[in-house]
């Protein structure tokens, strides 16, 4: 007698393509965020979603397709950047901490960082599209030169990525031990200093593309 598939054994689950895709994405995001790309298997994702593993191939073409779909996320800096440049550091700090508190361990940025060794292009494209690019354009709108904007945006991005790694992946030291309010205050201060120092820079430090 033929063995029934996992999907056939669950007749009560609606066979709806959109819902199936959504359930697989919901199951995949925290696993990728916690374990990274290489350590997360299709079987783990399918089991967490309650489907058979072949559905990952059917709907996403395999693990890489599911990974890229699950990592689709927005930083939405366009809603954070408008305002006075004198308080940009505080606005960015609030956005960062609010996002961490809201998304927790399912944050796609964690998955991108943990998977950077095997999927560096995914992280690079995300940071350029969602962080460095919008920041550079916003800084130029405040009167920064091309070089000042590029230098400052890259300094801010590098600092934030380093903070994410220290607090949320290494989980050691003062940055990891800080409370939410302490972290907001520290981030706001350092980020504002990067902005102010960037505005005062009189020579380029990084190459323009």
ABEGO torsion letter per residue (X at the ends): XBBBBAAAABAABBBBAAAAAAAAAAAAAAAAAAAEAAABBAAAAAAAAGBBAAAAAAAAGEAAAAAAAAABBBAGAAAAABEBAAAAAAAAAAAAAAAAAAAEAABAAAAAAAAAAABAAAAAAAAAAAAAAAAAAAAAAAGBBAAAAAAAAAAAAAAAAAAAAAAAAAGBEAAAABBAAAAAAAAAAAAAAAAAAAAABABBABBBX
